[in-house]
Amino acid sequence: MSTDLTKNKNSINKNEDYSNSQGVICQYDPFCVGFDKLLCQQPLNKEEFTALLDNNTIHLREQLAAAADKVRREHFGNKVYIRGLIEFSNYCKNDCYYCGIRRSNRSAERYRLSKEDILSCCREGYTLGFRTFVLQSGEDAYYTDERIADIVSSIHEAYPDCAITLSLGERSYESYKLLFDAGADRYLLRHETAVKKHYEQLHPAAMSFEHRMQCLQDLKDIGYQVGCGFMVGSPYQTHEMLANDLLFIQDFKPHMVGIGPFISHQDTPFASKKNGTLEDTLLLLSILRLMQPTLLLPATTALGTIHPKGREHGILAGANVVMPNLSPTKNRAKYSLYDNKICTGDESAQCIRCMDRRMEGIGYQVVIDRGDSPNRK
């Protein structure tokens, strides 16, 4: 898979006229053309994506959110899919500059859940109505391929009507294949940025942009429902870089995309960096929904952290997934990727009841459903 995303594959000569979706001939303007293409679900080029991001007004967000909501309802109705998140280890071998569980953070209180702990979370979650379990951790060498495969196969055997999503970072092709064969259905691996230089500004030299992208391709080749994603407003990010992220997603066609605002953590090198914004994240959610109408698109916990109704705003902008936490309450605050993370003290039953009420309040319904991608193999 090519990782050179700076080339404009859908360029239009600025001196040429452009025929819009109504057949009206007009002079090429990247903002107007990009807006028109989005509404028609046509591919955009880098200049057009950038122009939309450069002109992020409340009027534009309202227009795109309304269009995204219409498209989402055509494919999913008013359904919101819930995923039960189980954060089972905050040990990590990596030292990403933005992450609170980075290896060098001596203040992090480390923990690991046992297989029995994880299965207990699944039992509780199943009773509460969850039909997807998301197993997430740092890149923790303690959980070998064999250990993870045993956990996955045990969940699959106990709950054959449930989907299993993994978010364990970079692994080998053979590891991914073993876990898929054990019963895993989906894999979330944020690419973080589609620009190599930016990737190197966010990660230490030991981590490779090319390897991250190859992992995503491996996952797709194996047959997973694959999720990628990025932080909105991460340090050194520009609108041109975000346009490259959108070009990558447009080309890669993942089943899921996870985006949320960058939020700094006090024990990282980026502690003093400015956080991402609700407004930029909402615009990007709407763009993603219109780009790829059948995406599984979460309204993330990070959105709820930067605004009291951030997840509701995310759903209204085009998202269709929420991920309440099923992890043991005593461990939730320890999985601190960023500061002030919400929902660390609530019991799982409280979380799901709260989410039901929140979604009903804006006209959506949390459903008991695996919520698979319509485009899965």
N, C-alpha and C positions, 0 to 999 in steps of 0.2 A: 504494500500500500504506500503510495507516495505521501511524503510528509512535507513537500514543498507547497505551502498553501498561500504564498504571496502572489502567485500568478493569477491574473484576472481571466478566468475561463469563459466568462459570459460578457465580455466587453462590448460596448457600443461606441462607435465613433461619435464624439461630442458634436461634430459638425453635421451629423445626419439627423433627419427628423425621426420621430418615434411614433408609432401607431399604438395608442393605448387600448385598454380592454373594451372601450366603447367605439373603437374604430376611428377616433379623432386623431388627426395628424398634428403633432405638436413638437416643439423643439425639445431635444433631449435635456432633461434635468434629473440628476441622480436621485434626488429625494422623491420627486413626483413619480418617476418610473419605478423606483423601489417600492413605494407605497402601492402603486397599481399592481405590480407583480405579486406582492404579498397577498393582496385580496384575491388574485386569480390563481394563487398557489403555483406560481412559476418561479424558477430559480433566479436568484439575485446575484449580482457580482459584488466585488469588494467595495467599490465606490458607492454603490447603492445601499449596502448595509451600513457603511460608515455614515452616509448622509442621514439615514434614519436615526442613528445613535446620536449624531450631532444636533439633532433637532427634537430632543426629547421634551415635549411640552405636555401639559395635562390634556390638551385637546387631542394630540396624537395618541396618547395612551388610552384615552376613552374610546376613540375610533377603533384602534386595533384590538382593544379588549372586547368590544362589542362584536367585532368580526370573529375573533378567536372563540368567544363563547358560542356563537352560532355554529361554527365549524365543529367545536368539541361536542355540542349537543347532537349534531348530526351523526356522530360516531359513537358517543357514549351516553347520550341522554343527560340526566342530571346526576349520574352516578359518580361517587367519589370512592376510590378504592383505598382500603387501609392496609398497611403493612406493619407487622409487629417487629419492631427493631430490638435486636438482642446484641448489645455491645459486650462481647465476652472477654476481651483483653485489651488493656491500654498499654501493653508493652509494644515497642516498635524499634526496629533496627535502624530506621531512617531518621534524618535530622532536618526535615523540611523546615524552612525558616519561619513559616506561618503557623505551625501546628503545635498545640499545647501538649500533645503526648510525644513530641519529638524526643529522640534518644538523650539529648543533652539536658533536658529539663529535670534537674535534680529535685525540684519541688513537687513533681508529680507523684501521687500516691498510687503505686502500681497494684494491679490485681489481675487475676485470671479466674474465669469460671470453669468449673469441671463439666464433664459431659452430663452428669446428673443435674447440675445447676441449669444447663442449657435446656435439657429436656423438660425440666420443671417449668421453665419460662414458656415453653411451647404448650405444655398442658394447660397452663393458665390462659394463654392466649387463645387456644382453640375453644375453650369454654366461653370466652368473651366474644367469639365470633371472627377471630382472625383466620384467614385462609392463605396468607403468605407470611413466612417468617424470613426476616433479613438478618443474617449473621454477619456482624461487622467487628473488625478488630484492627489494631495496628499490625504491621508485618512482624509477627512474633514467631521466632523459630521453634519455640516449644511446641506449637501446633504443627506437627509434621503432616505430610500428605496423608499418612495412614491414620493419624488421629482425627484429622478433619473429615476424611472419607468415612470413618466409622461413625462420627457424629451425624453427618449428612444422611448416611444410609439408615441410621436408627430413626431419625426424624421422618424420613420418607416411608419407612415401614410402619411407623406408628400413625402417621397422618397422610395416607396416600392421596387424599383429595386436596392437599395443600401444596403450594409452590414454595420452593426454597431458593432464596436469593443469597448470594455470597458477596461480601465486599471485604476482601482480604489483601488487596494490593497486588503487587506484581509477583507472578509465579512463573514457572516454566510451562511450556505447552503440555508436557506430560502430566504435570500436576493439575492443570485445568481440566485435562481430559479425564483423569482419574476421578475428580470430584463431579464432573458431569455424569460419568457412568455410575457414580454412587447415588445419583438422584438430584443433584442441583439443577435448577431450571434457568436461573438468571445470574448475571454477574454485573456488579456495579464497579467501574474503575474510572474515576474522573481523570480526564487527560490533563486538566488544570489550565493548560494554555496550548494553542496550536502553533505557537511561535517559539522556535528553539531558543533564541536569545532570552526571551522572557522566562521560559522554563528554567534556564540556568540562573536567572536572577531570583527565582523562588526556591531553588533546591541546591544542595551541595554538589560538588563535582562528581561524587560517587554515583549520582543518579543520572540516568540517561533518558533524554527526550525520545530518542529513536526506540529504545527498549519499551518505554511506556506505550508508544503508538503500536509497536509490534504486538504487545500483549493484547491490546484491543482487537487487532486483526485476528490473532490466534483464537480469542474467545468467540468471535463471530464465525470463524471457520469451523470450530468444533460444534457449534449449533446452539450455544447459549442465546437467550434473549439478553442483549448487551446494553449496558448503560454507560455513557460517558458524561462529561460535564466539566464545569469550571466555576471558579469564584468570580463574582461580579465586583469590580472595584479593587482587585488585588493590587498590591504595590507595583508600580511601574507600568501598569496596564494602560493602554490607550484605546480609543474607539477603533483604530485600525487593527489592533490586536484582537479585539472582540469580533470584528468583522471576519478575521481569519478563523476564529472559533466557529462562527456560523457557517463559513464556507466548508470547514472540515465536517461539521455535522450534516450539512447539505449533501456532501459527497459520501460520507460514511454510512448514513442512514441507520443510526442506532435504533433500538426498540425503546430506549428510555434515555432521558437526559436529566441530570441533576444539577441545578444551579442554585446558588444562594449568595447573598452578599458576603464579601470578606468582612470578618469581624476579628479584630486583633486579640491576641492573648498576651497577658502581662509578662509571661516567662519565655518569650521568644524574641528573636532579633527584630521582629516587626511590631513590637509592643506599642511604639509611638506612631505607627502608620495610621492614616485615616481609614475609617471603615467604608465599605460600600454602601449604596443607598437603596432604599425601598423602590424609588422611582425607576432607577436603571434596571433593577431586577424585574419589576413588573413589565416594563417595555420588552425586555428580552423574553420573558415567558410568553407574551402574546406573539412575538415574532416567531418563536419556536413552534407554537401551536399552528400558526398559519403556514409555516414552512413544511411541517410534517404533521398533518392532522391526526394521525393515529398514535402519536407519541404517548407513552406513559410519562407524565411530567409532574414531579412532586412539588407541593408547596412546602418548603423545607422548614425545619426547626429554626434555622438561622433567620428566616424571614419573620418568624414569630418572636425572635429575640430582639430584632431591631424595631419592631412595631407591635403593639399589643394585639392588633388584628391583622398581622402580616400574612398569616396563612389564609385567612379569609380573602384578603386582597389578592393573594396568589391564585386561589381558585377562580376568582372572578376575572383574573387576567388570562386564564386558559389552562391552569394546572388541573389535574384530576386524580392526584394521589396525595395522601397524608400518611405519616409514619409515626404513630404513637410509640412510646418506649415500653417495652416489655422487660427490660433488664431489671434485676433486683434493685430496689430503691436505694439500698445502702451503697451501691456501686455507681449510680448514675452520675453524680457530681464528679467522680474521678475520671470519667471519660470526657475530659474537658478539652475539646479541640480549639475552643475560643471562649472568651470571657462572657459571663452572665447568661449562660445557656439556660433556657426555660425547661420546665417540667422535670426537674431533677428530684423533686420531693413527693410527687403524686404517686399513689398506687396505680397499677395498670387499669383497674376497673374505673377509677376516677378519670384517667386519661381518655378512655374510650367514651365514657358518658359525656365528658366535656366536649370531645370532638364531635359527637353526634349533635349536640345542641348548637355548636358553632356552625356546622354545615347546614343544619336545618334553618338556622337564622338567616342564611343568605340564599335559600331556595335549592339546596342540594341535599343528596341523601347518601349517607355512608352505607355501603352494601357489604353483605357477607359473600365474598366472591374472591376467587384467585386473582382476577383482574389481569389475565394474560394479555400480551400484545396481540392485536389482530393480525400482525405480520409475522408471528412466530412460524417456524418451520413445522 
